[in-house]
Amino acid sequence: MTEKVEAEKKLQEKPEKPVKPKSAWSSDERKLISDYGCQLIAEDATTDQIHDKKLPTDTMIVSYRVQDKVLRDLCRGSQTKIFDFYYDKFGKDCIQGIDFGNGTIKPSQWGYKPPEKKRKRKS
């Protein structure tokens, strides 16, 4: 009997694994984003991600409603293409707004890595 009680105590003491929030985007939908000419930088972005200055200047903040919860994504692309994509995905009355992001990096320079400098040989 004591073994059963000890086993029950061990089960109760185990910490529960944190539940990862379900993403609004499946892997197939992530592939479709490029078909619309858009790039998803961050989904369900935090305020730190939204106010990040190291993003490109063409980043858009998309506010949309899913299951009575307002989410904000960071997305690149033209406003019309972003609107078309979110409208096709979530339907009518889901998009709350599309605003400009706070990035200060030129879009052509964003993600650019300078080439490694080669060492000159002494002769």
Buried (B, 14 or more C-beta within 10 A) or exposed (E): EEEEEEEEEEEEEEEEEEEEEEEBBEEEEEEBBEEBBBBBBBBBBEEEBBEBEEBBBBBBBBBBEEEEEEBBBBBBBEEEBBBBBBBEBBEEEBBEEBBEBBBEBEEEEBEEEEEEEEEEEEE
